[in-house]
Each structure stands twice: as structure tokens, then as C-alpha cells.
């Protein structure tokens, strides 16, 4: 089974469990419908965090992952809840090309759904077959994750003019690195491993999560039409969200260092411009490519991928599951192909 087939199988199991859990837990028809809205949209979409957790679990325990489905579903539903609330924060009307929860049901219901999903996600762990102390440890991890994650979400709103590299990486850790780290630690605890192993394997998730967040920020500079043509599901997003918010993500930080004065002034004039037109936005993509900022960003993603792989190679003996883990980590590199397509497209040539 290759990594994509493995991800598909994992997603099907997680979706089945999650939709059933929510349906059985919420009796009120309207609240149930609101809370299920985004999980239903995301059904059969890649479950990257759960897939990562499953690989780690099967590497450590050599057992079928059915035993930890409540744990993996928990972290995925937590992730879903952040999407629901992010759409409100960012005033985004759509998610996965469908109406966002708040747009479909109203702002108040959107807030209710996002928070209820977060509470239900933690409740899920009590339906696992783990012993009491393991559940206590995992529960503490989840509390720590939420604290760090929402501090990161708050910092994201401040990531404007003159954001430093150190501040940016810390934000990537707090928004994404912490969730992947938590997923890894949860399954390590499920396998009754010691604290040293919990921390070491948690670092694989942390580095992967940071790399994934940098990739996500980079993909903000690709027009959605190019992503859709690839038929990908994992990287589909609305382009230029961060640019319109005026965020200094790493491609922008890098461009403001590498671009010429005229190009820097242009970037500054478009950042934060909510009604920027497609030509203005696409010109930013061309600038970050031509000045070398995209390549520098891709190299930074590679750096974090390699850090994760180094730990995996140190901790795990060669096996089919280890190969699967390394293949999974390698997927961090998939944003490179989109920029190659962009350079071959009319978007790029029309601005040359």
C-alpha cells in the first residue's frame, strides 16, 4: 500500500467514526446539523494528522490502528474546529469550495459549532480502550496544545510589517507544529512508551508541522485554478488570503530581503489590500519567484522535512512502515511542482 492509499483508508475510518460520534452525542437536530456541516464536507478528504499518527502507532506497537481510532479522530476533529473558527476570524465565506459553517448557518452558529467540535474532540479520548493514566496524560497534552495553538492564532493577527524569521517560525510551531507533535505524543502514550520516546517522536511531528505550515503559506501565492487542475485535495485553498490580510509569511519576509527597491514597494502597496485584483496579486507571485524568495522558502521546507527524517532514521529500524513514514514526510516537497506549473502558465507569461 502506498502513502496515498494508506491515507485514503485512514480517512475513511476516521470519517466514519467522527460522523457517528457527533450524531450520537448531539440530540438537538439543528445543533447536530451545524456541527456536522464541515466534518461532512471534509469526509473523504485527506486526514494528514491522523495518517501521521497511525503510521507512528503501527511502527511502535505493531498493532492494527483500530484501537486508537478515537485518539486519531480526536485530533482530526480538533483540527476541523480550528477551520470553522478560522473562517470566522478571516471572514472566509467558503471552505473546501463549499459554504463555511458561519456563512451557511450564521455567525453565532459558526461559533457554537467550532467550540462544540473542540469539546467533543477531547471527549472522544474517553471512548478509547486506553488505561486511566494514559487518558490523563493525553488529556493534559490536549489542554497544552489548545493553549499554545490559540496563542499562535492570536500572534498570526500581529504578523504584519517587519515580522522576523524567529517570530515567524514560532508562529508556525504554535499553529501547526504543536498539533502534529501532540498527535505523535498521543499515540506514543497509547503504546505505553517512556517519556524520552514521547518527546523524541513528538519532535518528528513538530518539524513536519512547521514545514507543513510554511508550505501552506507558500501555497497562498498560487492561484486556485492551478491547484484545482492538479485535482489535489490536500492543498486546495483560496489563494492570496494571507496577502489580503497583510501577513508577513516567510515568502514575503524573504522577498523583502531579496527583491529590488521597486519590487519591495510594490509588495508593500498590495499587502493588506482586501480588494486587490487578480493581476495585482499574481504580480506578487511573479516577484517572489523571480527574486529567489520561492526557492528560499522551498529550501526552508526541505530543512524541516530533513530534520523530521533524521529523527525517524535514528529511532526506527528499516521496515515497510518506516518506508511509509519517510514517504509521508517526503510529501512536504509537493509544493515545488505548483510553482513549476505557474511559471509555464499564462499567469506568468502575461506578466513577463
MITI-372429 format. One record per residue (C-alpha): residue in three letters; z, x, y. Coordinates in pm, 1 decimal. Last residue first. Example, Ala and Ser with C-alpha at 12.3 -4.5 7.8 and 13.67 -1.06 7.14 Angstrom:
// MITI-372429
resn:zz:xx:yy
ser:714.0:1367.0:-106.0 $
ala:780.0:1230.0:-450.0 $
This chain:
// MITI-372429
resn:zz:xx:yy
unk:-1845.3:673.1:3896.7 $
unk:-1680.9:334.8:3949.9 $
unk:-1938.1:134.4:3756.3 $
unk:-1927.4:394.9:3478.0 $
unk:-1556.3:341.0:3415.7 $
unk:-1547.9:-37.6:3384.5 $
unk:-1893.4:-24.7:3224.4 $
unk:-1730.4:122.6:2916.6 $
unk:-1752.3:469.0:2760.6 $
unk:-1449.8:597.1:2953.5 $
unk:-1255.6:282.4:2857.6 $
unk:-1339.4:328.4:2491.8 $
unk:-1198.9:682.2:2497.2 $
unk:-894.6:544.8:2677.4 $
unk:-845.1:291.5:2401.9 $
unk:-874.6:552.8:2127.4 $
unk:-582.1:754.6:2261.6 $
unk:-347.4:453.3:2245.8 $
unk:-325.3:491.0:1866.5 $
unk:-106.9:803.0:1877.2 $
unk:220.7:619.8:1814.6 $
unk:65.6:518.5:1482.2 $
unk:166.3:860.8:1346.8 $
unk:524.4:739.6:1311.3 $
unk:410.2:479.8:1056.4 $
unk:205.8:737.8:867.7 $
unk:514.0:963.0:853.7 $
unk:723.4:673.1:722.4 $
unk:460.6:584.3:460.0 $
unk:447.8:946.2:346.5 $
unk:827.9:935.1:313.0 $
unk:795.7:617.5:106.3 $
unk:547.5:779.5:-133.8 $
unk:776.5:1077.5:-176.1 $
unk:846.1:1422.1:-35.1 $
unk:1217.6:1476.2:20.1 $
unk:1374.5:1327.5:330.8 $
unk:1606.3:1471.8:595.0 $
unk:1415.6:1766.3:742.7 $
unk:1074.3:1603.4:728.2 $
unk:1212.0:1287.8:891.2 $
unk:1382.9:1493.3:1163.4 $
unk:1059.9:1678.5:1243.8 $
unk:864.6:1352.5:1235.4 $
unk:1080.1:1197.7:1509.9 $
unk:1043.9:1505.3:1731.8 $
unk:670.8:1509.7:1658.6 $
unk:632.5:1149.6:1775.2 $
unk:831.1:1232.0:2088.1 $
unk:600.1:1520.6:2177.0 $
unk:289.9:1319.9:2088.7 $
unk:390.9:1054.1:2342.6 $
unk:431.9:1330.5:2603.5 $
unk:86.0:1464.5:2516.2 $
unk:-61.5:1118.9:2570.5 $
unk:106.2:1107.2:2911.2 $
unk:-35.5:1446.6:3009.0 $
unk:-379.7:1333.7:2892.9 $
unk:-350.2:1017.6:3099.0 $
unk:-237.5:1213.1:3406.3 $
unk:-533.5:1453.7:3389.7 $
unk:-673.8:1382.1:3737.8 $
unk:-977.7:1198.6:3598.1 $
unk:-782.7:966.1:3370.5 $
unk:-516.8:869.4:3624.3 $
unk:-788.6:815.3:3885.6 $
unk:-1005.5:598.9:3658.5 $
unk:-708.5:380.9:3569.6 $
unk:-626.7:339.8:3939.4 $
unk:-987.1:234.2:4001.5 $
unk:-934.6:-39.9:3742.1 $
unk:-668.2:-196.1:3961.5 $
unk:-881.4:-208.1:4276.0 $
unk:-1177.7:-344.3:4081.5 $
unk:-961.8:-609.4:3912.9 $
unk:-826.3:-746.5:4240.2 $
unk:-482.4:-666.5:4379.4 $
unk:-288.8:-988.3:4443.3 $
unk:54.8:-858.3:4345.6 $
unk:17.4:-534.3:4541.5 $
unk:321.9:-340.0:4420.9 $
unk:125.7:-20.5:4367.9 $
unk:-218.2:-60.3:4530.6 $
unk:-167.3:137.4:4853.9 $
unk:39.4:405.5:4680.1 $
unk:-240.8:464.9:4429.1 $
unk:-491.5:500.3:4713.7 $
unk:-269.9:745.5:4899.7 $
unk:-240.1:955.0:4584.7 $
unk:-618.9:951.8:4539.4 $
unk:-675.1:1076.4:4895.0 $
unk:-415.5:1351.7:4854.0 $
unk:-556.4:1481.2:4525.5 $
unk:-415.6:1372.8:4189.8 $
unk:-186.2:1589.9:3975.1 $
unk:170.3:1514.2:4092.2 $
unk:128.1:1151.0:4192.5 $
unk:-82.6:1113.6:3879.4 $
unk:206.4:1231.8:3659.2 $
unk:456.8:987.4:3808.2 $
unk:191.1:715.5:3779.5 $
unk:120.1:789.4:3412.3 $
unk:500.2:815.9:3358.5 $
unk:585.4:471.0:3494.8 $
unk:651.7:436.9:3866.0 $
unk:669.5:59.4:3890.9 $
unk:502.0:-123.0:4181.2 $
unk:531.7:-467.0:4021.3 $
unk:152.2:-500.8:4035.7 $
unk:117.0:-161.6:3865.8 $
unk:365.3:-260.2:3594.9 $
unk:172.5:-578.0:3508.6 $
unk:-158.5:-385.6:3519.8 $
unk:-298.6:-524.7:3195.6 $
unk:-167.7:-826.3:3010.6 $
unk:-59.6:-725.4:2662.9 $
unk:-202.3:-675.3:2313.9 $
unk:-75.7:-351.4:2160.4 $
unk:47.8:-473.6:1819.9 $
unk:-216.8:-739.0:1769.6 $
unk:-535.0:-534.5:1765.3 $
unk:-871.1:-709.2:1754.1 $
unk:-1031.1:-397.9:1911.6 $
unk:-1222.5:-624.5:2147.9 $
unk:-892.7:-770.5:2268.2 $
unk:-770.8:-430.1:2388.0 $
unk:-1087.3:-372.6:2591.7 $
unk:-1065.2:-721.7:2744.6 $
unk:-700.7:-662.1:2841.8 $
unk:-799.0:-391.7:3088.0 $
unk:-617.2:-64.1:3006.4 $
unk:-363.2:69.9:3256.5 $
unk:-67.1:-120.4:3108.2 $
unk:-148.0:69.6:2787.6 $
unk:22.8:373.1:2939.3 $
unk:347.7:184.2:2988.6 $
unk:340.3:64.5:2628.1 $
unk:270.5:418.5:2508.7 $
unk:570.7:547.2:2705.1 $
unk:778.8:270.5:2546.5 $
unk:651.9:359.5:2198.6 $
unk:739.3:727.2:2250.7 $
unk:1092.7:632.5:2356.2 $
unk:1123.5:405.1:2054.2 $
unk:999.0:672.0:1813.7 $
unk:1249.0:920.4:1955.7 $
unk:1538.0:674.8:1925.5 $
unk:1435.8:555.4:1579.7 $
unk:1424.8:908.1:1441.7 $
unk:1752.7:977.7:1623.4 $
unk:1922.0:692.9:1433.8 $
unk:1843.0:886.7:1117.3 $
unk:2061.8:1171.6:1236.2 $
unk:2340.1:947.4:1370.6 $
unk:2373.8:734.3:1057.1 $
unk:2341.8:1040.5:834.5 $
unk:2634.0:1206.6:1012.7 $
unk:2836.5:885.1:998.3 $
unk:2811.5:858.1:620.4 $
unk:2579.3:636.3:416.8 $
unk:2675.9:296.1:277.4 $
unk:2312.9:179.7:235.6 $
unk:2366.1:-108.5:478.9 $
unk:2506.2:146.3:725.9 $
unk:2171.4:326.9:707.6 $
unk:2000.8:-10.9:759.2 $
unk:2192.6:-77.3:1080.1 $
unk:2150.8:280.1:1203.7 $
unk:1771.9:257.5:1186.3 $
unk:1760.1:-76.6:1368.5 $
unk:2003.3:52.5:1633.9 $
unk:1785.4:356.7:1698.7 $
unk:1480.5:133.6:1730.7 $
unk:1668.3:-84.2:1982.0 $
unk:1817.8:209.8:2175.8 $
unk:1482.2:383.0:2214.4 $
unk:1320.3:73.5:2363.5 $
unk:1486.1:-35.2:2690.0 $
unk:1763.5:221.8:2729.7 $
unk:1563.7:511.8:2589.5 $
unk:1261.7:438.2:2805.6 $
unk:1494.6:405.3:3109.6 $
unk:1641.0:748.0:3032.8 $
unk:1288.2:887.9:3006.2 $
unk:1201.4:751.0:3352.9 $
unk:1517.1:874.1:3521.2 $
unk:1461.2:1226.6:3388.0 $
unk:1094.2:1222.4:3495.4 $
unk:1195.2:1121.7:3846.0 $
unk:1123.0:792.3:4023.8 $
unk:981.9:874.3:4367.7 $
unk:885.8:519.6:4470.4 $
unk:981.6:249.2:4220.0 $
unk:1187.7:229.9:3905.4 $
unk:1456.7:4.5:4052.3 $
unk:1356.7:-307.0:3856.2 $
unk:1348.5:-98.2:3537.8 $
unk:1706.7:4.4:3609.5 $
unk:1814.6:-354.6:3545.2 $
unk:1625.9:-366.2:3217.7 $
unk:1792.8:-37.1:3122.9 $
unk:2139.7:-180.5:3193.9 $
unk:2027.0:-472.4:2980.8 $
unk:1940.8:-242.2:2691.3 $
unk:2258.6:-31.4:2710.9 $
unk:2490.7:-332.1:2692.1 $
unk:2278.9:-506.7:2429.7 $
unk:2273.1:-198.8:2207.0 $
unk:2649.3:-147.1:2230.9 $
unk:2710.4:-504.7:2116.1 $
unk:2457.9:-459.9:1833.2 $
unk:2628.7:-140.9:1715.3 $
unk:2966.6:-313.8:1711.4 $
unk:2825.1:-592.1:1493.2 $
unk:2673.9:-332.8:1260.8 $
unk:3010.6:-164.1:1212.6 $
unk:3189.5:-497.2:1156.2 $
unk:2919.5:-607.3:908.7 $
unk:2961.4:-281.4:717.3 $
unk:3338.0:-334.4:711.3 $
unk:3304.3:-686.8:564.9 $
unk:3070.4:-595.2:278.8 $
unk:2698.1:-665.4:306.9 $
unk:2534.2:-963.9:140.0 $
unk:2367.6:-1076.5:463.4 $
unk:2446.4:-1410.6:623.3 $
unk:2690.5:-1257.9:871.8 $
unk:2405.8:-1043.1:1007.5 $
unk:2223.2:-1354.9:1121.0 $
unk:2486.5:-1444.8:1383.2 $
unk:2376.4:-1144.7:1589.6 $
unk:2022.8:-1278.6:1608.8 $
unk:2154.6:-1628.4:1677.2 $
unk:2326.7:-1506.8:1993.4 $
unk:2011.2:-1332.0:2121.7 $
unk:1792.7:-1631.9:2032.9 $
unk:2031.9:-1858.6:2223.8 $
unk:2008.2:-1635.8:2530.7 $
unk:1629.1:-1635.3:2536.8 $
unk:1603.5:-2007.0:2461.3 $
unk:1857.1:-2115.2:2727.4 $
unk:1689.9:-1903.2:2995.4 $
unk:1348.9:-2047.5:2907.0 $
unk:1498.0:-2398.6:2904.8 $
unk:1616.5:-2345.1:3260.2 $
unk:1278.5:-2212.4:3375.4 $
unk:1065.7:-2494.6:3238.9 $
unk:936.2:-2591.7:2894.4 $
unk:589.9:-2436.4:2862.7 $
unk:616.8:-2189.6:3151.2 $
unk:967.6:-2083.1:3053.9 $
unk:860.3:-2028.0:2693.3 $
unk:551.3:-1826.7:2787.5 $
unk:221.5:-2011.1:2740.1 $
unk:-2.5:-1842.9:2485.3 $
unk:-213.6:-1526.4:2510.2 $
unk:50.8:-1323.1:2326.1 $
unk:292.9:-1409.2:2606.7 $
unk:180.4:-1605.8:2910.3 $
unk:305.5:-1721.1:3252.6 $
unk:464.0:-1387.6:3348.5 $
unk:712.3:-1415.0:3635.5 $
unk:839.3:-1065.1:3553.9 $
unk:1202.9:-1173.2:3517.2 $
unk:1105.3:-1496.2:3341.6 $
unk:866.2:-1322.8:3102.0 $
unk:1132.8:-1058.8:3043.9 $
unk:1374.6:-1332.7:2930.5 $
unk:1146.5:-1460.5:2653.5 $
unk:1039.9:-1105.7:2561.1 $
unk:1404.9:-993.5:2539.3 $
unk:1475.7:-1283.1:2302.3 $
unk:1195.4:-1167.0:2074.0 $
unk:1359.4:-824.6:2038.9 $
unk:1687.8:-985.7:1936.2 $
unk:1488.9:-1195.4:1688.0 $
unk:1344.4:-871.2:1548.2 $
unk:1685.7:-703.3:1525.1 $
unk:1832.1:-998.3:1334.6 $
unk:1531.2:-1035.7:1105.8 $
unk:1590.2:-678.4:988.9 $
unk:1957.6:-745.8:914.6 $
unk:1891.2:-1085.6:752.0 $
unk:1609.2:-922.2:545.7 $
unk:1850.3:-657.6:418.4 $
unk:1873.7:-758.9:53.1 $
unk:1502.5:-845.0:35.0 $
unk:1432.7:-475.6:108.8 $
unk:1387.3:-392.9:-257.4 $
unk:1601.2:-93.6:-349.9 $
unk:1550.1:283.8:-343.1 $
unk:1854.5:303.0:-117.9 $
unk:1767.1:573.2:135.0 $
unk:1387.4:560.5:144.6 $
unk:1383.2:184.9:92.4 $
unk:1616.4:133.0:386.6 $
unk:1424.9:370.5:613.6 $
unk:1094.5:197.9:534.9 $
unk:1250.1:-145.5:593.5 $
unk:1394.0:-43.6:929.4 $
unk:1055.3:80.1:1050.3 $
unk:890.0:-241.2:935.4 $
unk:1161.6:-445.6:1106.8 $
unk:1105.1:-261.3:1435.6 $
unk:726.4:-289.2:1414.4 $
unk:705.4:-656.4:1327.9 $
unk:329.2:-700.9:1356.9 $
unk:221.1:-1059.8:1438.4 $
unk:217.8:-1308.7:1150.9 $
unk:455.6:-1538.2:1343.3 $
unk:476.9:-1431.4:1707.6 $
unk:372.2:-1770.6:1841.7 $
unk:625.0:-1937.0:1610.1 $
unk:900.8:-1699.7:1723.6 $
unk:796.7:-1779.8:2084.9 $
unk:841.5:-2157.3:2062.6 $
unk:1125.5:-2172.5:1807.6 $
unk:1398.8:-2177.4:2072.7 $
unk:1223.9:-2449.2:2275.9 $
unk:1154.9:-2666.8:1971.7 $
unk:1511.9:-2630.4:1845.4 $
unk:1652.5:-2711.5:2188.7 $
unk:1440.3:-3028.7:2198.1 $
unk:1523.1:-3139.3:1843.5 $
unk:1901.1:-3079.8:1862.6 $
unk:2010.1:-2963.8:1514.8 $
unk:1990.6:-2588.9:1568.1 $
unk:2108.2:-2368.3:1280.0 $
unk:1868.6:-2492.5:1011.8 $
unk:1553.5:-2454.3:1221.9 $
unk:1665.9:-2116.5:1356.9 $
unk:1728.5:-1980.4:1007.5 $
unk:1404.5:-2122.3:865.2 $
unk:1194.8:-1967.9:1141.1 $
unk:1370.6:-1633.2:1101.6 $
unk:1349.4:-1610.7:720.7 $
unk:979.7:-1696.3:700.5 $
unk:894.6:-1470.4:993.9 $
unk:1082.0:-1175.4:841.7 $
unk:909.6:-1213.5:504.0 $
unk:562.7:-1245.8:657.8 $
unk:625.2:-953.1:893.1 $
unk:726.9:-721.7:609.4 $
unk:411.5:-801.8:412.3 $
unk:195.7:-739.7:717.0 $
unk:371.6:-411.8:798.3 $
unk:322.7:-287.6:442.3 $
unk:-44.7:-381.6:454.8 $
unk:-73.1:-189.7:783.1 $
unk:118.4:113.9:652.0 $
unk:-96.1:146.7:338.1 $
unk:0.0:0.0:0.0 $
